[in-house]
Amino acid sequence: MKAAPEAQKRLLDLAELDTGLDRLRHRRRSLPELAEIDELSKRLAQVSTQIIAAETEAGDLARDQAKAESDVDAVRVRVERDQKRLDSGQVSSPKDLASLQSELVSLRRRQSDLEEVVLEIMERREAADARVTTLKAEREEVTGTLRAAEDRRDAAFAQIDKESGELTSGRSAITADVPADLLGLYEKMREQSGVGAAMLHGGRCLGCRTSLSIADLNRIRAAAHDEVVRCEECRRILVRTAESGL
Ligand SMILES: [Zn+2]
């Protein structure tokens, strides 16, 4: 392949821009915010699930408490009724009196047991409500941290995209100066090895850092200026400049 030495030298500018674009793409993929956002999103989902569980538990306990309180009320009503009958003096038979008193004793025991149950449910309900409050505060905090990380990510993306845009415009300006067949070879090599062209500098290929053999250097010395030469080691387009050591 033949191409004007000036066009070949433009490939070095192109390779520099492409390296810059690769670096920006890598930076975009590996922003620390991305891992942070991932972690925070997972934590947020976890906390939301925990809130639903705690709220469900608090709701169940509220229902249990209402039920237990109504049981207490029912027993209290019976206690009051029996007490009133006892106080009224209408029950005169000793047998009935004894039976009424014994019923009162057992009703009061039952009332006390049920009140214990209510207290125990109230304690569990308070704990569940406190858990809901704590979890909601945590959700708020995680959400805030997540939004901040997203903002930082978006700002970094905007900066990277702006730089990429500039490099891409620079790239278009260069590719306009490079003949299609040379550009095609450059792109093919870039696909294969990441970098399409490298400078021959002091007898070394700067693409693969290999020092060329005397035979290869002699072959390049003998080649016409517009001959496109390649590195025997990495096959990249080898661009000759004043510093090539030829
Ligand atoms: Zn090489």
py3Dmol code that shows the C-alpha trace and the ligand (Angstrom):
import py3Dmol

protein = """\
ATOM      1  CA  MET A   1       0.000   0.000   0.000  1.00  0.00           C
ATOM      2  CA  LYS A   2       1.179   3.496  -0.790  1.00  0.00           C
ATOM      3  CA  ALA A   3       0.227   6.764   0.917  1.00  0.00           C
ATOM      4  CA  ALA A   4       1.815  10.208   1.139  1.00  0.00           C
ATOM      5  CA  PRO A   5       4.158  10.466   4.174  1.00  0.00           C
ATOM      6  CA  GLU A   6       2.042  13.402   5.427  1.00  0.00           C
ATOM      7  CA  ALA A   7      -1.082  11.237   5.392  1.00  0.00           C
ATOM      8  CA  GLN A   8       0.825   8.511   7.243  1.00  0.00           C
ATOM      9  CA  LYS A   9       1.912  10.997   9.902  1.00  0.00           C
ATOM     10  CA  ARG A  10      -1.727  12.007  10.418  1.00  0.00           C
ATOM     11  CA  LEU A  11      -2.308   8.442  11.616  1.00  0.00           C
ATOM     12  CA  LEU A  12      -0.182   9.231  14.680  1.00  0.00           C
ATOM     13  CA  ASP A  13      -2.512  12.139  15.532  1.00  0.00           C
ATOM     14  CA  LEU A  14      -5.453   9.829  14.940  1.00  0.00           C
ATOM     15  CA  ALA A  15      -3.943   7.137  17.201  1.00  0.00           C
ATOM     16  CA  GLU A  16      -3.455   9.712  19.938  1.00  0.00           C
ATOM     17  CA  LEU A  17      -7.095  10.821  19.708  1.00  0.00           C
ATOM     18  CA  ASP A  18      -8.282   7.220  19.653  1.00  0.00           C
ATOM     19  CA  THR A  19      -6.231   6.435  22.736  1.00  0.00           C
ATOM     20  CA  GLY A  20      -7.859   9.449  24.395  1.00  0.00           C
ATOM     21  CA  LEU A  21     -11.302   8.201  23.374  1.00  0.00           C
ATOM     22  CA  ASP A  22     -10.506   4.728  24.733  1.00  0.00           C
ATOM     23  CA  ARG A  23      -9.394   6.267  27.998  1.00  0.00           C
ATOM     24  CA  LEU A  24     -12.624   8.266  28.259  1.00  0.00           C
ATOM     25  CA  ARG A  25     -14.717   5.187  27.514  1.00  0.00           C
ATOM     26  CA  HIS A  26     -12.841   3.298  30.204  1.00  0.00           C
ATOM     27  CA  ARG A  27     -13.313   6.157  32.662  1.00  0.00           C
ATOM     28  CA  ARG A  28     -17.053   6.212  31.905  1.00  0.00           C
ATOM     29  CA  ARG A  29     -17.349   2.473  32.560  1.00  0.00           C
ATOM     30  CA  SER A  30     -15.277   2.444  35.728  1.00  0.00           C
ATOM     31  CA  LEU A  31     -16.490   5.553  37.543  1.00  0.00           C
ATOM     32  CA  PRO A  32     -16.418   4.784  41.287  1.00  0.00           C
ATOM     33  CA  GLU A  33     -19.927   6.285  41.482  1.00  0.00           C
ATOM     34  CA  LEU A  34     -21.304   3.385  39.414  1.00  0.00           C
ATOM     35  CA  ALA A  35     -20.314   0.778  42.016  1.00  0.00           C
ATOM     36  CA  GLU A  36     -21.517   3.105  44.773  1.00  0.00           C
ATOM     37  CA  ILE A  37     -24.906   3.610  43.067  1.00  0.00           C
ATOM     38  CA  ASP A  38     -25.251  -0.128  42.588  1.00  0.00           C
ATOM     39  CA  GLU A  39     -24.521  -0.758  46.258  1.00  0.00           C
ATOM     40  CA  LEU A  40     -26.887   2.008  47.445  1.00  0.00           C
ATOM     41  CA  SER A  41     -29.711   0.854  45.149  1.00  0.00           C
ATOM     42  CA  LYS A  42     -29.426  -2.640  46.595  1.00  0.00           C
ATOM     43  CA  ARG A  43     -29.473  -1.254  50.147  1.00  0.00           C
ATOM     44  CA  LEU A  44     -32.505   0.899  49.294  1.00  0.00           C
ATOM     45  CA  ALA A  45     -34.424  -2.100  47.955  1.00  0.00           C
ATOM     46  CA  GLN A  46     -33.473  -4.043  51.069  1.00  0.00           C
ATOM     47  CA  VAL A  47     -34.617  -1.265  53.438  1.00  0.00           C
ATOM     48  CA  SER A  48     -37.895  -0.862  51.514  1.00  0.00           C
ATOM     49  CA  THR A  49     -38.602  -4.580  51.928  1.00  0.00           C
ATOM     50  CA  GLN A  50     -37.779  -4.345  55.630  1.00  0.00           C
ATOM     51  CA  ILE A  51     -40.144  -1.362  55.999  1.00  0.00           C
ATOM     52  CA  ILE A  52     -43.005  -3.316  54.421  1.00  0.00           C
ATOM     53  CA  ALA A  53     -42.339  -6.242  56.771  1.00  0.00           C
ATOM     54  CA  ALA A  54     -42.167  -3.978  59.849  1.00  0.00           C
ATOM     55  CA  GLU A  55     -45.312  -2.073  58.831  1.00  0.00           C
ATOM     56  CA  THR A  56     -47.158  -5.338  58.245  1.00  0.00           C
ATOM     57  CA  GLU A  57     -46.075  -6.562  61.677  1.00  0.00           C
ATOM     58  CA  ALA A  58     -47.116  -3.271  63.321  1.00  0.00           C
ATOM     59  CA  GLY A  59     -50.494  -3.465  61.547  1.00  0.00           C
ATOM     60  CA  ASP A  60     -51.047  -7.064  62.658  1.00  0.00           C
ATOM     61  CA  LEU A  61     -50.162  -6.145  66.235  1.00  0.00           C
ATOM     62  CA  ALA A  62     -52.537  -3.154  66.162  1.00  0.00           C
ATOM     63  CA  ARG A  63     -55.303  -5.549  65.156  1.00  0.00           C
ATOM     64  CA  ASP A  64     -54.287  -8.043  67.866  1.00  0.00           C
ATOM     65  CA  GLN A  65     -54.261  -5.235  70.428  1.00  0.00           C
ATOM     66  CA  ALA A  66     -57.763  -4.072  69.457  1.00  0.00           C
ATOM     67  CA  LYS A  67     -59.008  -7.665  69.735  1.00  0.00           C
ATOM     68  CA  ALA A  68     -57.352  -8.184  73.146  1.00  0.00           C
ATOM     69  CA  GLU A  69     -58.701  -4.849  74.423  1.00  0.00           C
ATOM     70  CA  SER A  70     -62.209  -5.786  73.388  1.00  0.00           C
ATOM     71  CA  ASP A  71     -61.766  -9.116  75.241  1.00  0.00           C
ATOM     72  CA  VAL A  72     -60.728  -7.157  78.339  1.00  0.00           C
ATOM     73  CA  ASP A  73     -63.766  -4.871  77.963  1.00  0.00           C
ATOM     74  CA  ALA A  74     -66.138  -7.827  77.699  1.00  0.00           C
ATOM     75  CA  VAL A  75     -64.756  -9.332  80.904  1.00  0.00           C
ATOM     76  CA  ARG A  76     -64.816  -5.939  82.650  1.00  0.00           C
ATOM     77  CA  VAL A  77     -68.492  -5.539  81.769  1.00  0.00           C
ATOM     78  CA  ARG A  78     -69.221  -8.927  83.334  1.00  0.00           C
ATOM     79  CA  VAL A  79     -67.178  -8.040  86.441  1.00  0.00           C
ATOM     80  CA  GLU A  80     -69.083  -4.763  86.844  1.00  0.00           C
ATOM     81  CA  ARG A  81     -72.402  -6.501  86.376  1.00  0.00           C
ATOM     82  CA  ASP A  82     -71.572  -9.181  88.970  1.00  0.00           C
ATOM     83  CA  GLN A  83     -70.180  -6.573  91.362  1.00  0.00           C
ATOM     84  CA  LYS A  84     -73.373  -4.555  91.051  1.00  0.00           C
ATOM     85  CA  ARG A  85     -75.503  -7.611  91.785  1.00  0.00           C
ATOM     86  CA  LEU A  86     -73.339  -8.370  94.791  1.00  0.00           C
ATOM     87  CA  ASP A  87     -73.521  -4.782  96.059  1.00  0.00           C
ATOM     88  CA  SER A  88     -77.261  -4.541  95.526  1.00  0.00           C
ATOM     89  CA  GLY A  89     -77.897  -7.139  98.210  1.00  0.00           C
ATOM     90  CA  GLN A  90     -80.493  -8.822  95.981  1.00  0.00           C
ATOM     91  CA  VAL A  91     -78.654 -12.133  96.086  1.00  0.00           C
ATOM     92  CA  SER A  92     -79.465 -13.543  99.474  1.00  0.00           C
ATOM     93  CA  SER A  93     -79.068 -17.307  99.192  1.00  0.00           C
ATOM     94  CA  PRO A  94     -75.652 -18.266 100.579  1.00  0.00           C
ATOM     95  CA  LYS A  95     -75.186 -20.756  97.761  1.00  0.00           C
ATOM     96  CA  ASP A  96     -75.863 -18.132  95.067  1.00  0.00           C
ATOM     97  CA  LEU A  97     -73.666 -15.627  96.881  1.00  0.00           C
ATOM     98  CA  ALA A  98     -70.798 -18.095  97.036  1.00  0.00           C
ATOM     99  CA  SER A  99     -71.188 -18.902  93.381  1.00  0.00           C
ATOM    100  CA  LEU A 100     -71.296 -15.215  92.428  1.00  0.00           C
ATOM    101  CA  GLN A 101     -68.200 -14.468  94.483  1.00  0.00           C
ATOM    102  CA  SER A 102     -66.317 -17.358  92.977  1.00  0.00           C
ATOM    103  CA  GLU A 103     -67.318 -16.202  89.478  1.00  0.00           C
ATOM    104  CA  LEU A 104     -66.039 -12.711  90.307  1.00  0.00           C
ATOM    105  CA  VAL A 105     -62.698 -14.096  91.456  1.00  0.00           C
ATOM    106  CA  SER A 106     -62.238 -16.066  88.274  1.00  0.00           C
ATOM    107  CA  LEU A 107     -63.421 -13.144  86.099  1.00  0.00           C
ATOM    108  CA  ARG A 108     -60.955 -10.791  87.800  1.00  0.00           C
ATOM    109  CA  ARG A 109     -58.155 -13.340  87.224  1.00  0.00           C
ATOM    110  CA  ARG A 110     -59.171 -13.582  83.579  1.00  0.00           C
ATOM    111  CA  GLN A 111     -59.310  -9.778  83.273  1.00  0.00           C
ATOM    112  CA  SER A 112     -55.831  -9.508  84.756  1.00  0.00           C
ATOM    113  CA  ASP A 113     -54.496 -12.192  82.382  1.00  0.00           C
ATOM    114  CA  LEU A 114     -56.049 -10.437  79.393  1.00  0.00           C
ATOM    115  CA  GLU A 115     -54.619  -7.082  80.501  1.00  0.00           C
ATOM    116  CA  GLU A 116     -51.192  -8.764  80.599  1.00  0.00           C
ATOM    117  CA  VAL A 117     -51.768  -9.901  77.027  1.00  0.00           C
ATOM    118  CA  VAL A 118     -52.678  -6.345  75.969  1.00  0.00           C
ATOM    119  CA  LEU A 119     -49.527  -4.970  77.610  1.00  0.00           C
ATOM    120  CA  GLU A 120     -47.348  -7.573  75.949  1.00  0.00           C
ATOM    121  CA  ILE A 121     -48.895  -6.807  72.520  1.00  0.00           C
ATOM    122  CA  MET A 122     -48.454  -3.054  73.115  1.00  0.00           C
ATOM    123  CA  GLU A 123     -44.758  -3.561  73.862  1.00  0.00           C
ATOM    124  CA  ARG A 124     -44.258  -5.591  70.684  1.00  0.00           C
ATOM    125  CA  ARG A 125     -46.240  -3.029  68.715  1.00  0.00           C
ATOM    126  CA  GLU A 126     -44.107  -0.164  70.058  1.00  0.00           C
ATOM    127  CA  ALA A 127     -40.983  -2.074  69.063  1.00  0.00           C
ATOM    128  CA  ALA A 128     -42.390  -2.645  65.548  1.00  0.00           C
ATOM    129  CA  ASP A 129     -43.377   1.047  65.243  1.00  0.00           C
ATOM    130  CA  ALA A 130     -39.892   2.084  66.393  1.00  0.00           C
ATOM    131  CA  ARG A 131     -38.390  -0.254  63.783  1.00  0.00           C
ATOM    132  CA  VAL A 132     -40.553   1.376  61.084  1.00  0.00           C
ATOM    133  CA  THR A 133     -39.363   4.837  62.195  1.00  0.00           C
ATOM    134  CA  THR A 134     -35.691   3.795  62.228  1.00  0.00           C
ATOM    135  CA  LEU A 135     -35.976   2.098  58.831  1.00  0.00           C
ATOM    136  CA  LYS A 136     -37.729   5.098  57.285  1.00  0.00           C
ATOM    137  CA  ALA A 137     -34.961   7.374  58.548  1.00  0.00           C
ATOM    138  CA  GLU A 138     -32.422   5.001  57.038  1.00  0.00           C
ATOM    139  CA  ARG A 139     -34.348   4.944  53.747  1.00  0.00           C
ATOM    140  CA  GLU A 140     -34.274   8.722  53.671  1.00  0.00           C
ATOM    141  CA  GLU A 141     -30.548   8.772  54.338  1.00  0.00           C
ATOM    142  CA  VAL A 142     -29.763   6.099  51.732  1.00  0.00           C
ATOM    143  CA  THR A 143     -31.995   7.888  49.202  1.00  0.00           C
ATOM    144  CA  GLY A 144     -30.138  11.157  49.805  1.00  0.00           C
ATOM    145  CA  THR A 145     -26.733   9.504  49.430  1.00  0.00           C
ATOM    146  CA  LEU A 146     -27.929   7.719  46.295  1.00  0.00           C
ATOM    147  CA  ARG A 147     -29.243  10.936  44.697  1.00  0.00           C
ATOM    148  CA  ALA A 148     -25.930  12.673  45.485  1.00  0.00           C
ATOM    149  CA  ALA A 149     -23.970   9.809  43.899  1.00  0.00           C
ATOM    150  CA  GLU A 150     -26.258   9.928  40.835  1.00  0.00           C
ATOM    151  CA  ASP A 151     -25.667  13.677  40.541  1.00  0.00           C
ATOM    152  CA  ARG A 152     -21.899  13.150  40.724  1.00  0.00           C
ATOM    153  CA  ARG A 153     -22.147  10.372  38.128  1.00  0.00           C
ATOM    154  CA  ASP A 154     -24.211  12.563  35.792  1.00  0.00           C
ATOM    155  CA  ALA A 155     -21.757  15.453  36.163  1.00  0.00           C
ATOM    156  CA  ALA A 156     -18.841  13.092  35.413  1.00  0.00           C
ATOM    157  CA  PHE A 157     -20.712  11.644  32.420  1.00  0.00           C
ATOM    158  CA  ALA A 158     -21.408  15.143  31.080  1.00  0.00           C
ATOM    159  CA  GLN A 159     -17.724  16.067  31.399  1.00  0.00           C
ATOM    160  CA  ILE A 160     -16.574  12.825  29.759  1.00  0.00           C
ATOM    161  CA  ASP A 161     -19.122  13.190  26.954  1.00  0.00           C
ATOM    162  CA  LYS A 162     -18.004  16.764  26.335  1.00  0.00           C
ATOM    163  CA  GLU A 163     -14.364  15.658  26.074  1.00  0.00           C
ATOM    164  CA  SER A 164     -15.347  12.718  23.871  1.00  0.00           C
ATOM    165  CA  GLY A 165     -17.287  15.084  21.622  1.00  0.00           C
ATOM    166  CA  GLU A 166     -14.234  17.286  21.205  1.00  0.00           C
ATOM    167  CA  LEU A 167     -11.979  14.329  20.411  1.00  0.00           C
ATOM    168  CA  THR A 168     -14.544  12.951  17.964  1.00  0.00           C
ATOM    169  CA  SER A 169     -14.697  16.279  16.083  1.00  0.00           C
ATOM    170  CA  GLY A 170     -10.895  16.315  15.996  1.00  0.00           C
ATOM    171  CA  ARG A 171     -10.992  12.788  14.687  1.00  0.00           C
ATOM    172  CA  SER A 172     -13.344  13.701  11.823  1.00  0.00           C
ATOM    173  CA  ALA A 173     -11.008  16.531  10.819  1.00  0.00           C
ATOM    174  CA  ILE A 174      -8.075  14.079  10.662  1.00  0.00           C
ATOM    175  CA  THR A 175      -9.833  11.230   8.874  1.00  0.00           C
ATOM    176  CA  ALA A 176     -10.768  13.721   6.121  1.00  0.00           C
ATOM    177  CA  ASP A 177      -7.005  14.003   5.413  1.00  0.00           C
ATOM    178  CA  VAL A 178      -6.336  10.252   5.277  1.00  0.00           C
ATOM    179  CA  PRO A 179      -6.963   8.204   2.116  1.00  0.00           C
ATOM    180  CA  ALA A 180      -9.691   5.600   2.463  1.00  0.00           C
ATOM    181  CA  ASP A 181      -7.488   2.508   1.975  1.00  0.00           C
ATOM    182  CA  LEU A 182      -4.944   3.675   4.578  1.00  0.00           C
ATOM    183  CA  LEU A 183      -7.737   4.556   6.998  1.00  0.00           C
ATOM    184  CA  GLY A 184      -9.312   1.134   6.378  1.00  0.00           C
ATOM    185  CA  LEU A 185      -6.042  -0.600   7.292  1.00  0.00           C
ATOM    186  CA  TYR A 186      -5.658   1.610  10.359  1.00  0.00           C
ATOM    187  CA  GLU A 187      -9.196   0.771  11.553  1.00  0.00           C
ATOM    188  CA  LYS A 188      -8.641  -2.931  10.952  1.00  0.00           C
ATOM    189  CA  MET A 189      -5.438  -2.902  13.026  1.00  0.00           C
ATOM    190  CA  ARG A 190      -7.137  -0.824  15.690  1.00  0.00           C
ATOM    191  CA  GLU A 191      -9.866  -3.423  15.958  1.00  0.00           C
ATOM    192  CA  GLN A 192      -7.287  -6.196  16.277  1.00  0.00           C
ATOM    193  CA  SER A 193      -4.828  -4.613  18.676  1.00  0.00           C
ATOM    194  CA  GLY A 194      -6.441  -1.471  20.083  1.00  0.00           C
ATOM    195  CA  VAL A 195      -3.967   0.862  18.357  1.00  0.00           C
ATOM    196  CA  GLY A 196      -3.801   1.129  14.566  1.00  0.00           C
ATOM    197  CA  ALA A 197      -0.539   2.935  13.975  1.00  0.00           C
ATOM    198  CA  ALA A 198       2.643   3.570  15.899  1.00  0.00           C
ATOM    199  CA  MET A 199       5.723   5.698  15.464  1.00  0.00           C
ATOM    200  CA  LEU A 200       9.047   4.169  14.559  1.00  0.00           C
ATOM    201  CA  HIS A 201      11.228   5.889  17.122  1.00  0.00           C
ATOM    202  CA  GLY A 202      14.956   5.302  17.539  1.00  0.00           C
ATOM    203  CA  GLY A 203      14.633   1.965  15.781  1.00  0.00           C
ATOM    204  CA  ARG A 204      11.780   0.814  18.019  1.00  0.00           C
ATOM    205  CA  CYS A 205       8.093   0.296  17.301  1.00  0.00           C
ATOM    206  CA  LEU A 206       6.318   2.406  19.917  1.00  0.00           C
ATOM    207  CA  GLY A 207       3.227   0.231  19.483  1.00  0.00           C
ATOM    208  CA  CYS A 208       4.717  -2.985  20.857  1.00  0.00           C
ATOM    209  CA  ARG A 209       7.995  -1.516  22.215  1.00  0.00           C
ATOM    210  CA  THR A 210      10.042  -3.958  20.135  1.00  0.00           C
ATOM    211  CA  SER A 211      13.413  -2.911  18.744  1.00  0.00           C
ATOM    212  CA  LEU A 212      13.477  -3.717  15.067  1.00  0.00           C
ATOM    213  CA  SER A 213      16.154  -6.025  13.711  1.00  0.00           C
ATOM    214  CA  ILE A 214      18.891  -4.607  11.511  1.00  0.00           C
ATOM    215  CA  ALA A 215      17.352  -6.478   8.586  1.00  0.00           C
ATOM    216  CA  ASP A 216      13.929  -4.915   9.202  1.00  0.00           C
ATOM    217  CA  LEU A 217      15.439  -1.460   9.621  1.00  0.00           C
ATOM    218  CA  ASN A 218      17.371  -1.918   6.380  1.00  0.00           C
ATOM    219  CA  ARG A 219      14.201  -3.012   4.634  1.00  0.00           C
ATOM    220  CA  ILE A 220      12.400   0.110   5.874  1.00  0.00           C
ATOM    221  CA  ARG A 221      15.362   2.326   4.901  1.00  0.00           C
ATOM    222  CA  ALA A 222      15.139   0.918   1.397  1.00  0.00           C
ATOM    223  CA  ALA A 223      11.381   1.404   1.167  1.00  0.00           C
ATOM    224  CA  ALA A 224      10.006   4.406  -0.700  1.00  0.00           C
ATOM    225  CA  HIS A 225       8.747   7.294   1.464  1.00  0.00           C
ATOM    226  CA  ASP A 226       5.185   6.681   0.375  1.00  0.00           C
ATOM    227  CA  GLU A 227       5.352   2.939   1.029  1.00  0.00           C
ATOM    228  CA  VAL A 228       3.178   1.961   4.031  1.00  0.00           C
ATOM    229  CA  VAL A 229       5.381  -0.195   6.244  1.00  0.00           C
ATOM    230  CA  ARG A 230       4.280  -2.460   9.086  1.00  0.00           C
ATOM    231  CA  CYS A 231       5.860  -3.674  12.292  1.00  0.00           C
ATOM    232  CA  GLU A 232       6.835  -7.341  11.817  1.00  0.00           C
ATOM    233  CA  GLU A 233       6.063  -7.966  15.477  1.00  0.00           C
ATOM    234  CA  CYS A 234       2.634  -6.360  16.020  1.00  0.00           C
ATOM    235  CA  ARG A 235       1.613  -5.697  12.371  1.00  0.00           C
ATOM    236  CA  ARG A 236       0.682  -2.111  13.176  1.00  0.00           C
ATOM    237  CA  ILE A 237       1.307   0.583  10.591  1.00  0.00           C
ATOM    238  CA  LEU A 238       4.767   1.912  11.357  1.00  0.00           C
ATOM    239  CA  VAL A 239       5.021   5.641  10.743  1.00  0.00           C
ATOM    240  CA  ARG A 240       8.438   7.069   9.929  1.00  0.00           C
ATOM    241  CA  THR A 241       9.401  10.492  11.289  1.00  0.00           C
ATOM    242  CA  ALA A 242      12.635  12.432  11.712  1.00  0.00           C
ATOM    243  CA  GLU A 243      13.140  10.593  15.015  1.00  0.00           C
ATOM    244  CA  SER A 244      12.836   7.114  13.554  1.00  0.00           C
ATOM    245  CA  GLY A 245      16.576   6.471  13.700  1.00  0.00           C
ATOM    246  CA  LEU A 246      16.820   5.481  10.061  1.00  0.00           C
TER     247      LEU A 246
END
"""
ligand_1 = """\
1
ZN
Zn 5.151 -3.218 16.807
"""
view = py3Dmol.view(width=600, height=400)
view.addModel(protein, "pdb")
view.setStyle({"model": 0}, {"cartoon": {"style": "trace"}})
view.addModel(ligand_1, "xyz")
view.setStyle({"model": 1}, {"stick": {}})
view.zoomTo()
view.show()
